[in-house]
Amino acid sequence: MLDFLKPWLGRSSEPIKANVEIYTWQTCPFCIRAKLLLWWKGISYTEYKIDGDEEARNQMAERAQGRRSVPQIFINDRHIGGCDELYALDEQGELNPLLIQ
């Protein structure tokens, strides 16, 4: 009904087709901030909570080119990086095109 507002709210007017995955710790402020941006944009994502799970963290690091900090974010199996990189993509107008591919 109010779809015409989506561009002004930062939400994509295109249907989101991307497979978004995010590795997090439950109390990590950067993880919370990254998930907030995804939620704000109306993006569904798969969250892997790896609190204290060293095996899961090793698997994440293998996918994330050795990076062990959280969050680590993947869009369609492409490593995006962490929270700062996610926000930078959004500010540069490059996030929405990744999400509708």
TIBA-616598 format. One record per atom (N, C-alpha, C, CB): residue in one letter; atom name; x, y, z. Coordinates in steps of 0.02 Angstrom, whole numbers. Each point is the difference from the previous one (the first is absolute). Glycine has a CB too. Layout:
N
- a | CA | X | Y | Z;
...
//
This chain:
101
- m | N | 40 | -59 | 0;
- m | CA | -40 | 59 | 0;
- m | C | 43 | 63 | 0;
- m | CB | -89 | -64 | 59;
- l | N | 141 | 65 | -16;
- l | CA | 44 | 59 | 3;
- l | C | 68 | -15 | -32;
- l | CB | -59 | 37 | 105;
- d | N | 58 | -79 | -156;
- d | CA | 63 | -19 | -33;
- d | C | 37 | 60 | -29;
- d | CB | -52 | -109 | -25;
- f | N | 17 | 162 | 9;
- f | CA | 33 | 59 | -29;
- f | C | 48 | 32 | 50;
- f | CB | -100 | 19 | -72;
- l | N | 93 | -35 | 136;
- l | CA | 45 | 27 | 51;
- l | C | 66 | -38 | 7;
- l | CB | -101 | 39 | 60;
- k | N | 104 | -99 | -87;
- k | CA | 60 | -42 | 9;
- k | C | 65 | 34 | -20;
- k | CB | -73 | -96 | -19;
- p | N | 77 | 129 | -38;
- p | CA | 64 | 32 | -17;
- p | C | 22 | 53 | 51;
- p | CB | -26 | -21 | -119;
- w | N | -22 | 57 | 148;
- w | CA | 18 | 52 | 49;
- w | C | 18 | -30 | 67;
- w | CB | -76 | 78 | -59;
- l | N | 53 | -138 | 72;
- l | CA | 16 | -33 | 63;
- l | C | 63 | -43 | -5;
- l | CB | -121 | 0 | 27;
- g | N | 151 | -2 | -87;
- g | CA | 60 | -41 | -9;
- g | C | -15 | -72 | -15;
- g | CB | 57 | 76 | 75;
- r | N | -119 | -92 | -87;
- r | CA | -18 | -69 | -16;
- r | C | -3 | -9 | -76;
- r | CB | -65 | -11 | 108;
- s | N | 83 | -48 | -129;
- s | CA | -1 | -16 | -71;
- s | C | -72 | -8 | -24;
- s | CB | 113 | -55 | 9;
- s | N | -129 | 84 | -66;
- s | CA | -66 | -11 | -29;
- s | C | -2 | -65 | -40;
- s | CB | -18 | 125 | -3;
- e | N | 77 | -152 | -12;
- e | CA | 5 | -64 | -35;
- e | C | -7 | -57 | 50;
- e | CB | 75 | 52 | -89;
- p | N | -102 | -109 | 67;
- p | CA | -4 | -57 | 46;
- p | C | 71 | -25 | 16;
- p | CB | -113 | -32 | -47;
- i | N | 123 | 16 | 110;
- i | CA | 66 | -24 | 23;
- i | C | 5 | -74 | -15;
- i | CB | 5 | 88 | 92;
- k | N | 44 | -106 | -131;
- k | CA | 9 | -70 | -21;
- k | C | 63 | -30 | 29;
- k | CB | -62 | 25 | -105;
- a | N | 104 | 15 | 135;
- a | CA | 66 | -22 | 22;
- a | C | -3 | -47 | 59;
- a | CB | 46 | 107 | -43;
- n | N | 4 | -151 | 47;
- n | CA | 10 | -42 | 58;
- n | C | 51 | 36 | 44;
- n | CB | -26 | -108 | -65;
- v | N | 2 | 135 | 121;
- v | CA | 43 | 38 | 46;
- v | C | 13 | -43 | 62;
- v | CB | -46 | 111 | -43;
- e | N | 110 | -117 | 61;
- e | CA | 21 | -38 | 59;
- e | C | 43 | 46 | 43;
- e | CB | -5 | -111 | -63;
- i | N | -5 | 106 | 129;
- i | CA | 40 | 41 | 46;
- i | C | 20 | -42 | 61;
- i | CB | -61 | 104 | -39;
- y | N | 126 | -103 | 53;
- y | CA | 27 | -33 | 59;
- y | C | 3 | 51 | 56;
- y | CB | 68 | -83 | -70;
- t | N | -95 | 66 | 128;
- t | CA | -5 | 48 | 55;
- t | C | 18 | -29 | 67;
- t | CB | -88 | 57 | -65;
- w | N | 97 | -12 | 112;
- w | CA | -2 | -15 | 72;
- w | C | -60 | 37 | 26;
- w | CB | 127 | -16 | 12;
- q | N | -161 | -13 | 35;
- q | CA | -63 | 27 | 24;
- q | C | 6 | 71 | 28;
- q | CB | -34 | -116 | 26;
- t | N | 87 | 133 | 10;
- t | CA | 5 | 65 | 31;
- t | C | 46 | 48 | -36;
- t | CB | -22 | -56 | 107;
- c | N | 45 | 39 | -166;
- c | CA | 46 | 42 | -38;
- c | C | -37 | 61 | -27;
- c | CB | 70 | -102 | -31;
- p | N | -49 | 163 | 49;
- p | CA | -35 | 60 | -24;
- p | C | 5 | 9 | -76;
- p | CB | 22 | 52 | 110;
- f | N | 33 | -74 | -141;
- f | CA | 6 | 6 | -72;
- f | C | -47 | -49 | -35;
- f | CB | 120 | 36 | 13;
- c | N | -129 | -95 | 16;
- c | CA | -47 | -49 | -27;
- c | C | -71 | 27 | 3;
- c | CB | 76 | -94 | 36;
- i | N | -93 | 124 | 21;
- i | CA | -67 | 28 | 9;
- i | C | -11 | 56 | -51;
- i | CB | 2 | -29 | 124;
- r | N | 48 | 70 | -133;
- r | CA | -6 | 56 | -48;
- r | C | -8 | -25 | -72;
- r | CB | 70 | 72 | 77;
- a | N | -32 | -124 | -96;
- a | CA | -6 | -28 | -67;
- a | C | -69 | -30 | -10;
- a | CB | 124 | -23 | -2;
- k | N | -148 | -15 | 51;
- k | CA | -67 | -30 | -6;
- k | C | -54 | 53 | -2;
- k | CB | 41 | -101 | 61;
- l | N | -31 | 156 | -27;
- l | CA | -48 | 55 | -2;
- l | C | -6 | 29 | -70;
- l | CB | 26 | 26 | 120;
- l | N | 30 | -16 | -154;
- l | CA | -3 | 25 | -69;
- l | C | -36 | -50 | -46;
- l | CB | 107 | 64 | 19;
- l | N | -91 | -128 | -12;
- l | CA | -34 | -50 | -41;
- l | C | -75 | 0 | 15;
- l | CB | 105 | -70 | -1;
- w | N | -123 | 74 | 65;
- w | CA | -71 | 2 | 18;
- w | C | -33 | 62 | -29;
- w | CB | 25 | -63 | 106;
- w | N | 8 | 121 | -100;
- w | CA | -28 | 63 | -24;
- w | C | -15 | -4 | -75;
- w | CB | 63 | 62 | 90;
- k | N | -19 | -96 | -127;
- k | CA | -9 | -6 | -72;
- k | C | -49 | -55 | -18;
- k | CB | 117 | 42 | -15;
- g | N | -141 | -79 | 64;
- g | CA | -49 | -53 | -13;
- g | C | 32 | -63 | -28;
- g | CB | -85 | 87 | -19;
- i | N | 148 | -99 | 37;
- i | CA | 38 | -56 | -27;
- i | C | -3 | -59 | 47;
- i | CB | 76 | 79 | -62;
- s | N | -98 | -136 | 38;
- s | CA | 3 | -62 | 39;
- s | C | 72 | -26 | -3;
- s | CB | -123 | -28 | -23;
- y | N | 146 | -1 | 77;
- y | CA | 68 | -26 | 2;
- y | C | 3 | -62 | 44;
- y | CB | 46 | 116 | -18;
- t | N | 5 | -155 | 7;
- t | CA | 15 | -58 | 43;
- t | C | 54 | 22 | 48;
- t | CB | -32 | -84 | -90;
- e | N | 18 | 76 | 154;
- e | CA | 48 | 20 | 51;
- e | C | 32 | -62 | 31;
- e | CB | -66 | 105 | 23;
- y | N | 132 | -104 | -19;
- y | CA | 37 | -52 | 34;
- y | C | 29 | 29 | 64;
- y | CB | 27 | -59 | -110;
- k | N | -56 | 41 | 166;
- k | CA | 24 | 24 | 65;
- k | C | 57 | -45 | 22;
- k | CB | -115 | 47 | 32;
- i | N | 175 | -19 | -29;
- i | CA | 59 | -42 | 12;
- i | C | 31 | 14 | 69;
- i | CB | 20 | -3 | -124;
- d | N | -57 | 31 | 170;
- d | CA | 25 | 14 | 67;
- d | C | 34 | -61 | 30;
- d | CB | -91 | 84 | 16;
- g | N | 156 | -79 | -3;
- g | CA | 37 | -53 | 34;
- g | C | 10 | -64 | -40;
- g | CB | -44 | 47 | 101;
- d | N | 23 | -49 | -163;
- d | CA | 7 | -60 | -42;
- d | C | 61 | 8 | -45;
- d | CB | -126 | -21 | 3;
- e | N | 182 | -3 | 20;
- e | CA | 63 | 10 | -37;
- e | C | 0 | -35 | -68;
- e | CB | 59 | 9 | 110;
- e | N | -92 | -66 | -115;
- e | CA | -4 | -35 | -64;
- e | C | -39 | 42 | -51;
- e | CB | 5 | -112 | 60;
- a | N | -61 | 140 | -38;
- a | CA | -40 | 43 | -44;
- a | C | 40 | 62 | -19;
- a | CB | -107 | -42 | 52;
- r | N | 144 | 70 | -5;
- r | CA | 41 | 59 | -15;
- r | C | 54 | -16 | -51;
- r | CB | -23 | 44 | 115;
- n | N | 52 | -104 | -110;
- n | CA | 51 | -21 | -49;
- n | C | -31 | -8 | -70;
- n | CB | 63 | -58 | 92;
- q | N | -124 | 32 | -94;
- q | CA | -35 | -7 | -64;
- q | C | -15 | 68 | -30;
- q | CB | -50 | -108 | 38;
- m | N | 29 | 155 | 5;
- m | CA | -13 | 68 | -23;
- m | C | 65 | 31 | -28;
- m | CB | -93 | 12 | 86;
- a | N | 147 | -19 | -49;
- a | CA | 64 | 29 | -20;
- a | C | 24 | -29 | -67;
- a | CB | 29 | 17 | 121;
- e | N | -43 | -81 | -131;
- e | CA | 19 | -31 | -64;
- e | C | -39 | 32 | -58;
- e | CB | 25 | -108 | 60;
- r | N | -89 | 121 | -50;
- r | CA | -40 | 33 | -51;
- r | C | 18 | 73 | -8;
- r | CB | -93 | -79 | 25;
- a | N | 115 | 111 | 30;
- a | CA | 12 | 72 | 1;
- a | C | 73 | 18 | -11;
- a | CB | -97 | 11 | 78;
- q | N | 133 | -52 | -114;
- q | CA | 69 | 14 | -18;
- q | C | 44 | 13 | 62;
- q | CB | -41 | 47 | -109;
- g | N | 28 | -85 | 162;
- g | CA | 41 | 4 | 60;
- g | C | -25 | 48 | 53;
- g | CB | 93 | -30 | -71;
- r | N | -142 | 70 | 55;
- r | CA | -26 | 48 | 50;
- r | C | -39 | -36 | 54;
- r | CB | -5 | 89 | -89;
- r | N | 21 | -74 | 151;
- r | CA | -31 | -34 | 56;
- r | C | -45 | 46 | 42;
- r | CB | 98 | -76 | 2;
- s | N | -102 | 139 | -20;
- s | CA | -43 | 46 | 37;
- s | C | -72 | -9 | -23;
- s | CB | 95 | 83 | 14;
- v | N | -141 | -62 | 29;
- v | CA | -70 | -2 | -18;
- v | C | -28 | 70 | -2;
- v | CB | -12 | -114 | 51;
- p | N | -38 | 126 | -92;
- p | CA | -32 | -47 | -45;
- p | C | 41 | -11 | -64;
- p | CB | -111 | 35 | 46;
- q | N | 97 | -89 | -79;
- q | CA | 24 | -12 | -68;
- q | C | -62 | -12 | -41;
- q | CB | 113 | -50 | 38;
- i | N | -118 | 85 | -94;
- i | CA | -62 | 1 | -39;
- i | C | 15 | -25 | -71;
- i | CB | -45 | 96 | 69;
- f | N | -1 | -137 | -94;
- f | CA | 5 | -28 | -67;
- f | C | -65 | 13 | -37;
- f | CB | 81 | -89 | 38;
- i | N | -76 | 111 | -100;
- i | CA | -58 | 8 | -43;
- i | C | 11 | -43 | -61;
- i | CB | -22 | 119 | 42;
- n | N | -22 | -167 | -52;
- n | CA | 6 | -49 | -55;
- n | C | 70 | -31 | 0;
- n | CB | -84 | 65 | -68;
- d | N | 107 | -86 | 126;
- d | CA | 65 | -33 | 11;
- d | C | 59 | 46 | -13;
- d | CB | -53 | -106 | -32;
- r | N | 42 | 170 | 20;
- r | CA | 54 | 49 | -8;
- r | C | 14 | 32 | 68;
- r | CB | -32 | 22 | -122;
- h | N | 94 | -24 | 143;
- h | CA | 18 | 30 | 64;
- h | C | -3 | 76 | -5;
- h | CB | 73 | -100 | 28;
- i | N | -114 | 131 | 13;
- i | CA | -8 | 72 | 0;
- i | C | 47 | 32 | 51;
- i | CB | -120 | -13 | -35;
- g | N | 130 | -21 | 91;
- g | CA | 41 | 27 | 54;
- g | C | -43 | 6 | 62;
- g | CB | 73 | 62 | -80;
- g | N | -58 | -12 | 120;
- g | CA | -35 | 10 | 63;
- g | C | -51 | 57 | -4;
- g | CB | 100 | -44 | 59;
- c | N | -116 | 69 | 0;
- c | CA | -50 | 53 | 6;
- c | C | 20 | 63 | -37;
- c | CB | -31 | -47 | 111;
- d | N | 93 | 69 | -102;
- d | CA | 22 | 62 | -34;
- d | C | -4 | -6 | -75;
- d | CB | 75 | 24 | 96;
- e | N | -56 | -81 | -123;
- e | CA | -2 | -11 | -72;
- e | C | -72 | -1 | -25;
- e | CB | 108 | -64 | 6;
- l | N | -153 | 33 | 33;
- l | CA | -71 | -2 | -18;
- l | C | -29 | 71 | -5;
- l | CB | -11 | -113 | 56;
- y | N | 25 | 154 | -5;
- y | CA | -25 | 69 | -1;
- y | C | 32 | 40 | -56;
- y | CB | -18 | -7 | 124;
- a | N | 82 | -5 | -137;
- a | CA | 34 | 36 | -55;
- a | C | -32 | -17 | -67;
- a | CB | 107 | 0 | 65;
- l | N | -122 | -64 | -76;
- l | CA | -34 | -19 | -62;
- l | C | -67 | 36 | -6;
- l | CB | 57 | -113 | 3;
- d | N | -94 | 117 | 52;
- d | CA | -65 | 33 | -1;
- d | C | 8 | 74 | -15;
- d | CB | -44 | -85 | 81;
- e | N | 92 | 118 | -49;
- e | CA | 10 | 72 | -11;
- e | C | 22 | 15 | -71;
- e | CB | 31 | 11 | 120;
- q | N | 5 | -57 | -152;
- q | CA | 24 | 10 | -68;
- q | C | -52 | -21 | -52;
- q | CB | 116 | -18 | 40;
- g | N | -174 | -6 | -16;
- g | CA | -53 | -22 | -46;
- g | C | 14 | -67 | -33;
- g | CB | -24 | 119 | -20;
- e | N | 69 | -158 | 49;
- e | CA | 19 | -64 | -30;
- e | C | -33 | -61 | 33;
- e | CB | 107 | 53 | -31;
- l | N | -140 | -43 | 87;
- l | CA | -30 | -57 | 36;
- l | C | -63 | -24 | -36;
- l | CB | 46 | 44 | 108;
- n | N | -92 | 0 | -123;
- n | CA | -63 | -21 | -31;
- n | C | 11 | -39 | -65;
- n | CB | -55 | 100 | 51;
- p | N | 101 | -78 | -96;
- p | CA | 10 | -40 | -60;
- p | C | 25 | -72 | 15;
- p | CB | 26 | 107 | -60;
- l | N | 13 | -115 | 112;
- l | CA | 22 | -68 | 19;
- l | C | -58 | -43 | 23;
- l | CB | 111 | 47 | 32;
- l | N | -159 | -15 | -1;
- l | CA | -56 | -36 | 29;
- l | C | -53 | -21 | -50;
- l | CB | 22 | 62 | 102;
- i | N | -24 | -30 | -159;
- i | CA | -53 | -16 | -49;
- i | C | 27 | -40 | -59;
- i | CB | -59 | 104 | 33;
- q | N | 121 | -125 | -29;
- q | CA | 30 | -40 | -55;
- q | C | -30 | -68 | -1;
- q | CB | 106 | 64 | 8;
//
